[in-house]
């Protein structure tokens, strides 16, 4: 942090939280389900905020083919169906 201007070192972008790299299928499914249900919001413009649910839905779709736990797959498939546009 700069002593002259403390705002210089602040990150100006907001990155979505990435899923854990090492997790069981169920841990990953619950992580993604929580973020799908309660997504973060970003400031899209001066008067508009948008949530990033679509990012987490994409992560869930990408994770499904790799999952071997039927219960974990069922959780994500249900979340995807609930929020599909």
C-alpha positions as CSV (number, residue, x, y, z in Angstrom):
1,X,0.0,0.0,0.0
2,X,1.4,3.4,-0.9
3,X,1.8,5.8,1.9
4,X,0.9,8.7,-0.4
5,X,-2.2,7.2,-1.8
6,X,-3.6,4.1,0.0
7,X,-6.1,3.5,-2.9
8,X,-3.2,2.8,-5.4
9,X,-2.8,-0.8,-4.3
10,X,-6.5,-1.7,-4.2
11,X,-7.6,-4.3,-6.7
12,X,-9.9,-2.5,-9.2
13,X,-11.4,-5.8,-10.5
14,X,-13.6,-8.4,-8.7
15,X,-12.8,-12.0,-9.6
16,X,-15.3,-14.8,-9.0
17,X,-14.3,-17.2,-6.3
18,X,-12.8,-20.3,-8.0
19,X,-13.9,-23.8,-6.8
20,X,-11.4,-25.6,-4.7
21,X,-8.8,-27.4,-6.8
22,X,-8.8,-30.5,-4.6
23,X,-12.3,-31.5,-3.5
24,X,-14.6,-34.4,-3.4
25,X,-17.5,-34.3,-5.9
26,X,-19.9,-33.5,-3.0
27,X,-17.7,-30.7,-1.7
28,X,-17.5,-29.2,-5.2
29,X,-21.2,-29.6,-5.7
30,X,-22.0,-27.9,-2.4
31,X,-19.5,-25.1,-3.1
32,X,-21.0,-24.4,-6.5
33,X,-24.6,-24.8,-5.3
34,X,-24.0,-22.2,-2.6
35,X,-22.6,-19.7,-5.0
36,X,-25.3,-20.4,-7.6
37,X,-28.0,-19.7,-4.9
38,X,-26.2,-16.6,-3.5
39,X,-24.0,-15.2,-6.2
40,X,-21.7,-12.2,-5.7
41,X,-22.6,-9.0,-7.5
42,X,-20.4,-6.7,-9.5
43,X,-20.9,-3.1,-10.5
44,X,-21.6,-3.3,-14.2
45,X,-22.1,0.5,-14.7
46,X,-22.7,3.5,-12.5
47,X,-26.4,2.6,-12.0
48,X,-26.4,-1.1,-12.6
49,X,-25.3,-4.1,-10.5
50,X,-25.2,-7.6,-11.9
51,X,-24.8,-11.0,-10.2
52,X,-22.3,-13.5,-11.5
53,X,-24.6,-16.6,-11.2
54,X,-24.0,-17.4,-14.9
55,X,-20.3,-17.9,-14.1
56,X,-21.0,-20.5,-11.4
57,X,-23.6,-22.2,-13.6
58,X,-20.9,-22.6,-16.3
59,X,-18.5,-24.0,-13.7
60,X,-21.2,-26.5,-12.6
61,X,-21.9,-27.6,-16.2
62,X,-18.1,-28.1,-16.7
63,X,-17.8,-30.1,-13.5
64,X,-20.7,-32.5,-14.2
65,X,-19.0,-34.8,-16.8
66,X,-16.1,-35.3,-14.4
67,X,-18.2,-36.3,-11.4
68,X,-18.7,-39.9,-10.3
69,X,-21.0,-39.2,-7.3
70,X,-24.6,-39.5,-8.4
71,X,-25.7,-37.4,-5.4
72,X,-23.3,-34.6,-6.3
73,X,-24.4,-34.7,-9.9
74,X,-28.1,-34.6,-8.8
75,X,-27.5,-31.4,-6.7
76,X,-25.8,-29.6,-9.6
77,X,-28.3,-30.7,-12.2
78,X,-31.2,-29.5,-10.0
79,X,-29.5,-26.1,-9.5
80,X,-28.8,-25.8,-13.3
81,X,-32.5,-26.6,-14.0
82,X,-33.7,-24.1,-11.4
83,X,-31.7,-21.1,-12.8
84,X,-31.5,-21.9,-16.6
85,X,-32.7,-19.0,-18.6
